[in-house]
Amino acid sequence: MPHTESAKKALRQTEKRRLRNKATKKAIKLALRPVTEPAKDAAGEQLQKDALEAIRLLDKAASKNRIHPNKAARKKSQIARMLNQHKVAPKA
């Protein structure tokens, strides 16, 4: 346990950040799931919507330093490859 006031505050801040980062990473994983593991009969339009939502979450997390920017870029590239495999071109 921390003894000084500043150490106590640092512990509170760290816990808040940990929970925030955990929630963000969980949301990204849930958003990536329909894109990376699409159903056999997934409609192209729905797949595109899911991909754009996942890309939006990745960009937002990277801009707030919740995940590394290179990781966001790598995941976005993987999403683009998945869309190309399913012959769905992104609108944006």
N, CA, C and O atoms as a DFTB+ gen file, in Angstrom:
368 C
 N C O
     1  1       0.844      -1.189       0.000
     2  2       0.000       0.000       0.000
     3  2       0.880       1.240       0.000
     4  3       1.924       1.275       0.651
     5  1       0.448       2.254      -0.737
     6  2       1.213       3.501      -0.747
     7  2       1.070       4.240       0.582
     8  3       0.056       4.127       1.271
     9  1       2.101       4.992       0.919
    10  2       2.085       5.715       2.187
    11  2       1.873       7.213       1.996
    12  3       1.151       7.843       2.769
    13  1       2.491       7.776       0.983
    14  2       2.379       9.220       0.780
    15  2       1.115       9.548      -0.007
    16  3       0.537       8.701      -0.687
    17  1       0.711      10.807       0.111
    18  2      -0.492      11.257      -0.597
    19  2      -0.313      11.157      -2.108
    20  3      -1.235      10.761      -2.822
    21  1       0.869      11.515      -2.591
    22  2       1.101      11.479      -4.035
    23  2       1.089      10.040      -4.556
    24  3       0.623       9.781      -5.666
    25  1       1.602       9.109      -3.752
    26  2       1.587       7.701      -4.156
    27  2       0.162       7.159      -4.153
    28  3      -0.192       6.341      -5.002
    29  1      -0.654       7.610      -3.206
    30  2      -2.050       7.185      -3.156
    31  2      -2.805       7.689      -4.387
    32  3      -3.593       6.967      -4.997
    33  1      -2.538       8.952      -4.731
    34  2      -3.189       9.520      -5.912
    35  2      -2.734       8.796      -7.178
    36  3      -3.545       8.515      -8.060
    37  1      -1.450       8.497      -7.266
    38  2      -0.927       7.781      -8.430
    39  2      -1.582       6.412      -8.561
    40  3      -1.858       5.963      -9.674
    41  1      -1.831       5.750      -7.447
    42  2      -2.496       4.452      -7.464
    43  2      -3.929       4.578      -7.984
    44  3      -4.386       3.749      -8.771
    45  1      -4.631       5.616      -7.538
    46  2      -5.997       5.846      -8.019
    47  2      -5.999       6.112      -9.521
    48  3      -6.835       5.575     -10.248
    49  1      -5.066       6.938      -9.985
    50  2      -4.994       7.259     -11.404
    51  2      -4.678       6.021     -12.235
    52  3      -5.270       5.804     -13.293
    53  1      -3.746       5.216     -11.749
    54  2      -3.352       4.008     -12.459
    55  2      -4.525       3.049     -12.591
    56  3      -4.725       2.443     -13.644
    57  1      -5.292       2.914     -11.528
    58  2      -6.450       2.008     -11.558
    59  2      -7.501       2.497     -12.561
    60  3      -8.071       1.698     -13.305
    61  1      -7.754       3.810     -12.580
    62  2      -8.704       4.373     -13.537
    63  2      -8.239       4.126     -14.965
    64  3      -9.024       3.724     -15.823
    65  1      -6.956       4.371     -15.212
    66  2      -6.402       4.171     -16.555
    67  2      -6.470       2.710     -16.964
    68  3      -6.786       2.391     -18.110
    69  1      -6.173       1.830     -16.026
    70  2      -6.193       0.398     -16.325
    71  2      -7.589      -0.039     -16.752
    72  3      -7.745      -0.759     -17.737
    73  1      -8.595       0.393     -16.016
    74  2      -9.970       0.018     -16.348
    75  2     -10.414       0.627     -17.679
    76  3     -11.112      -0.018     -18.461
    77  1     -10.006       1.871     -17.930
    78  2     -10.351       2.534     -19.182
    79  2      -9.701       1.825     -20.370
    80  3     -10.341       1.590     -21.395
    81  1      -8.421       1.489     -20.214
    82  2      -7.714       0.790     -21.283
    83  2      -8.307      -0.588     -21.532
    84  3      -8.433      -1.027     -22.675
    85  1      -8.669      -1.264     -20.448
    86  2      -9.253      -2.599     -20.571
    87  2     -10.577      -2.541     -21.325
    88  3     -10.841      -3.381     -22.184
    89  1     -11.411      -1.552     -21.006
    90  2     -12.701      -1.401     -21.679
    91  2     -12.513      -1.093     -23.163
    92  3     -13.228      -1.628     -24.011
    93  1     -11.554      -0.233     -23.467
    94  2     -11.297       0.126     -24.859
    95  2     -10.823      -1.079     -25.648
    96  3     -11.297      -1.331     -26.756
    97  1      -9.886      -1.823     -25.076
    98  2      -9.352      -2.990     -25.773
    99  2     -10.420      -4.056     -25.974
   100  3     -10.443      -4.724     -27.007
   101  1     -11.302      -4.220     -24.998
   102  2     -12.391      -5.187     -25.123
   103  2     -13.351      -4.761     -26.239
   104  3     -13.809      -5.593     -27.022
   105  1     -13.651      -3.465     -26.306
   106  2     -14.543      -2.964     -27.346
   107  2     -13.943      -3.175     -28.735
   108  3     -14.656      -3.506     -29.683
   109  1     -12.634      -2.982     -28.848
   110  2     -11.962      -3.191     -30.136
   111  2     -12.032      -4.661     -30.521
   112  3     -12.322      -4.988     -31.671
   113  1     -11.770      -5.547     -29.574
   114  2     -11.817      -6.980     -29.859
   115  2     -13.212      -7.398     -30.310
   116  3     -13.354      -8.183     -31.248
   117  1     -14.239      -6.878     -29.647
   118  2     -15.615      -7.218     -30.020
   119  2     -15.975      -6.656     -31.393
   120  3     -16.732      -7.277     -32.138
   121  1     -15.434      -5.480     -31.732
   122  2     -15.719      -4.882     -33.035
   123  2     -14.984      -5.619     -34.150
   124  3     -15.480      -5.692     -35.275
   125  1     -13.808      -6.165     -33.850
   126  2     -13.027      -6.865     -34.861
   127  2     -13.572      -8.260     -35.150
   128  3     -13.373      -8.790     -36.243
   129  1     -14.248      -8.846     -34.189
   130  2     -14.706     -10.230     -34.345
   131  2     -15.584     -10.448     -35.582
   132  3     -15.316     -11.388     -36.331
   133  1     -16.618      -9.636     -35.840
   134  2     -17.444      -9.896     -37.033
   135  2     -16.691      -9.682     -38.345
   136  3     -17.085     -10.220     -39.380
   137  1     -15.616      -8.905     -38.309
   138  2     -14.858      -8.641     -39.532
   139  2     -13.855      -9.754     -39.792
   140  3     -13.725     -10.226     -40.921
   141  1     -13.147     -10.172     -38.754
   142  2     -12.096     -11.175     -38.940
   143  2     -12.655     -12.583     -39.032
   144  3     -12.019     -13.459     -39.620
   145  1     -13.829     -12.819     -38.464
   146  2     -14.457     -14.139     -38.524
   147  2     -15.853     -14.024     -39.114
   148  3     -16.832     -14.341     -38.438
   149  1     -15.967     -13.578     -40.355
   150  2     -17.298     -13.377     -40.914
   151  2     -17.992     -14.705     -41.200
   152  3     -17.355     -15.716     -41.495
   153  1     -19.284     -14.667     -41.104
   154  2     -20.081     -15.854     -41.417
   155  2     -19.956     -16.152     -42.914
   156  3     -19.613     -15.274     -43.705
   157  1     -20.230     -17.364     -43.276
   158  2     -20.098     -17.771     -44.681
   159  2     -21.030     -16.969     -45.594
   160  3     -20.688     -16.670     -46.738
   161  1     -22.198     -16.628     -45.079
   162  2     -23.167     -15.903     -45.901
   163  2     -23.307     -14.444     -45.458
   164  3     -24.375     -13.847     -45.598
   165  1     -22.221     -13.876     -44.923
   166  2     -22.274     -12.489     -44.469
   167  2     -22.470     -11.564     -45.661
   168  3     -21.785     -11.679     -46.677
   169  1     -23.405     -10.657     -45.518
   170  2     -23.680      -9.714     -46.590
   171  2     -22.534      -8.717     -46.686
   172  3     -21.972      -8.304     -45.672
   173  1     -22.196      -8.337     -47.895
   174  2     -21.091      -7.413     -48.108
   175  2     -21.300      -6.071     -47.449
   176  3     -20.361      -5.465     -46.932
   177  1     -22.537      -5.610     -47.470
   178  2     -22.829      -4.310     -46.884
   179  2     -22.676      -4.331     -45.361
   180  3     -22.145      -3.388     -44.775
   181  1     -23.137      -5.398     -44.730
   182  2     -22.996      -5.515     -43.271
   183  2     -21.529      -5.665     -42.881
   184  3     -21.087      -5.099     -41.881
   185  1     -20.786      -6.417     -43.662
   186  2     -19.361      -6.599     -43.408
   187  2     -18.633      -5.267     -43.513
   188  3     -17.719      -4.985     -42.738
   189  1     -19.043      -4.455     -44.473
   190  2     -18.434      -3.142     -44.652
   191  2     -18.747      -2.231     -43.465
   192  3     -17.873      -1.503     -42.995
   193  1     -19.982      -2.269     -42.984
   194  2     -20.362      -1.466     -41.817
   195  2     -19.539      -1.864     -40.596
   196  3     -19.034      -1.010     -39.866
   197  1     -19.411      -3.176     -40.385
   198  2     -18.626      -3.670     -39.253
   199  2     -17.168      -3.235     -39.372
   200  3     -16.538      -2.881     -38.376
   201  1     -16.643      -3.262     -40.580
   202  2     -15.246      -2.877     -40.802
   203  2     -15.044      -1.389     -40.509
   204  3     -14.064      -1.011     -39.869
   205  1     -15.956      -0.557     -40.969
   206  2     -15.827       0.880     -40.728
   207  2     -15.925       1.207     -39.243
   208  3     -15.228       2.097     -38.754
   209  1     -16.782       0.494     -38.526
   210  2     -16.904       0.703     -37.074
   211  2     -15.615       0.289     -36.373
   212  3     -15.147       0.986     -35.473
   213  1     -15.043      -0.833     -36.776
   214  2     -13.793      -1.300     -36.168
   215  2     -12.663      -0.312     -36.451
   216  3     -11.856      -0.021     -35.567
   217  1     -12.604       0.197     -37.665
   218  2     -11.566       1.171     -38.026
   219  2     -11.732       2.449     -37.210
   220  3     -10.749       3.043     -36.767
   221  1     -12.968       2.862     -37.016
   222  2     -13.237       4.069     -36.215
   223  2     -12.739       3.888     -34.784
   224  3     -12.099       4.779     -34.226
   225  1     -13.035       2.735     -34.195
   226  2     -12.582       2.469     -32.824
   227  2     -11.063       2.391     -32.738
   228  3     -10.469       2.879     -31.776
   229  1     -10.438       1.786     -33.727
   230  2      -8.975       1.694     -33.741
   231  2      -8.335       3.074     -33.819
   232  3      -7.385       3.366     -33.092
   233  1      -8.857       3.923     -34.702
   234  2      -8.308       5.279     -34.839
   235  2      -8.476       6.073     -33.550
   236  3      -7.566       6.783     -33.122
   237  1      -9.633       5.948     -32.946
   238  2      -9.911       6.681     -31.716
   239  2      -8.992       6.221     -30.586
   240  3      -8.458       7.046     -29.844
   241  1      -8.809       4.914     -30.455
   242  2      -7.945       4.380     -29.402
   243  2      -6.497       4.778     -29.627
   244  3      -5.782       5.084     -28.672
   245  1      -6.058       4.779     -30.871
   246  2      -4.673       5.153     -31.171
   247  2      -4.447       6.638     -30.914
   248  3      -3.382       7.026     -30.435
   249  1      -5.428       7.464     -31.223
   250  2      -5.264       8.901     -31.011
   251  2      -5.209       9.254     -29.530
   252  3      -4.607      10.256     -29.145
   253  1      -5.843       8.423     -28.699
   254  2      -5.832       8.665     -27.257
   255  2      -4.764       7.846     -26.537
   256  3      -4.741       7.780     -25.308
   257  1      -3.878       7.220     -27.320
   258  2      -2.778       6.410     -26.779
   259  2      -3.250       5.244     -25.917
   260  3      -2.561       4.845     -24.978
   261  1      -4.412       4.703     -26.230
   262  2      -4.873       3.512     -25.526
   263  2      -4.215       2.274     -26.116
   264  3      -3.953       1.297     -25.415
   265  1      -3.950       2.332     -27.426
   266  2      -3.177       1.292     -28.096
   267  2      -2.099       1.990     -28.919
   268  3      -2.197       3.187     -29.191
   269  1      -1.082       1.250     -29.309
   270  2       0.011       1.839     -30.080
   271  2      -0.490       2.171     -31.492
   272  3      -1.238       1.390     -32.080
   273  1      -0.091       3.308     -32.030
   274  2      -0.542       3.672     -33.382
   275  2      -0.170       2.641     -34.441
   276  3      -0.929       2.430     -35.387
   277  1       0.985       1.997     -34.296
   278  2       1.372       0.976     -35.270
   279  2       0.450      -0.233     -35.200
   280  3       0.174      -0.864     -36.221
   281  1      -0.026      -0.559     -34.007
   282  2      -0.961      -1.673     -33.872
   283  2      -2.272      -1.339     -34.570
   284  3      -2.863      -2.187     -35.240
   285  1      -2.721      -0.100     -34.410
   286  2      -3.951       0.319     -35.085
   287  2      -3.782       0.236     -36.600
   288  3      -4.680      -0.228     -37.302
   289  1      -2.638       0.683     -37.100
   290  2      -2.381       0.629     -38.537
   291  2      -2.337      -0.815     -39.028
   292  3      -2.855      -1.129     -40.100
   293  1      -1.722      -1.684     -38.248
   294  2      -1.628      -3.101     -38.616
   295  2      -3.012      -3.742     -38.675
   296  3      -3.320      -4.481     -39.609
   297  1      -3.843      -3.457     -37.675
   298  2      -5.196      -4.023     -37.651
   299  2      -6.043      -3.485     -38.802
   300  3      -6.828      -4.225     -39.395
   301  1      -5.887      -2.207     -39.116
   302  2      -6.629      -1.621     -40.234
   303  2      -6.214      -2.279     -41.550
   304  3      -7.043      -2.517     -42.428
   305  1      -4.924      -2.565     -41.669
   306  2      -4.443      -3.244     -42.864
   307  2      -5.024      -4.650     -42.957
   308  3      -5.395      -5.099     -44.041
   309  1      -5.103      -5.338     -41.835
   310  2      -5.688      -6.676     -41.814
   311  2      -7.166      -6.630     -42.207
   312  3      -7.651      -7.503     -42.926
   313  1      -7.872      -5.610     -41.731
   314  2      -9.284      -5.456     -42.088
   315  2      -9.425      -5.245     -43.594
   316  3     -10.301      -5.831     -44.231
   317  1      -8.559      -4.406     -44.156
   318  2      -8.619      -4.141     -45.598
   319  2      -8.371      -5.422     -46.385
   320  3      -9.031      -5.667     -47.395
   321  1      -7.420      -6.245     -45.928
   322  2      -7.158      -7.507     -46.620
   323  2      -8.356      -8.439     -46.534
   324  3      -8.672      -9.130     -47.502
   325  1      -9.031      -8.466     -45.382
   326  2     -10.223      -9.306     -45.228
   327  2     -11.329      -8.847     -46.179
   328  3     -11.996      -9.667     -46.811
   329  1     -11.514      -7.545     -46.273
   330  2     -12.537      -7.022     -47.168
   331  2     -12.210      -7.366     -48.624
   332  3     -13.101      -7.695     -49.407
   333  1     -10.935      -7.288     -48.973
   334  2     -10.535      -7.628     -50.343
   335  2     -10.750      -9.107     -50.630
   336  3     -11.104      -9.476     -51.749
   337  1     -10.540      -9.957     -49.629
   338  2     -10.776     -11.385     -49.820
   339  2     -12.248     -11.658     -50.065
   340  3     -12.597     -12.575     -50.808
   341  1     -13.112     -10.868     -49.444
   342  2     -14.558     -11.059     -49.613
   343  2     -15.113     -10.182     -50.718
   344  3     -16.328     -10.084     -50.890
   345  1     -14.233      -9.549     -51.460
   346  2     -14.611      -8.720     -52.614
   347  2     -15.542      -7.571     -52.211
   348  3     -16.510      -7.272     -52.911
   349  1     -15.241      -6.935     -51.083
   350  2     -16.019      -5.784     -50.628
   351  2     -15.070      -4.610     -50.541
   352  3     -14.141      -4.617     -49.733
   353  1     -15.290      -3.610     -51.359
   354  2     -14.433      -2.425     -51.329
   355  2     -14.991      -1.418     -50.332
   356  3     -16.186      -1.124     -50.361
   357  1     -14.140      -0.878     -49.443
   358  2     -14.646       0.112     -48.485
   359  2     -15.000       1.426     -49.176
   360  3     -14.362       1.810     -50.156
   361  1     -16.013       2.108     -48.663
   362  2     -16.443       3.365     -49.255
   363  2     -15.465       4.494     -48.915
   364  3     -15.163       5.339     -49.757
   365  1     -14.976       4.497     -47.673
   366  2     -14.097       5.592     -47.244
   367  2     -12.647       5.190     -47.262
   368  3     -11.779       5.996     -46.929
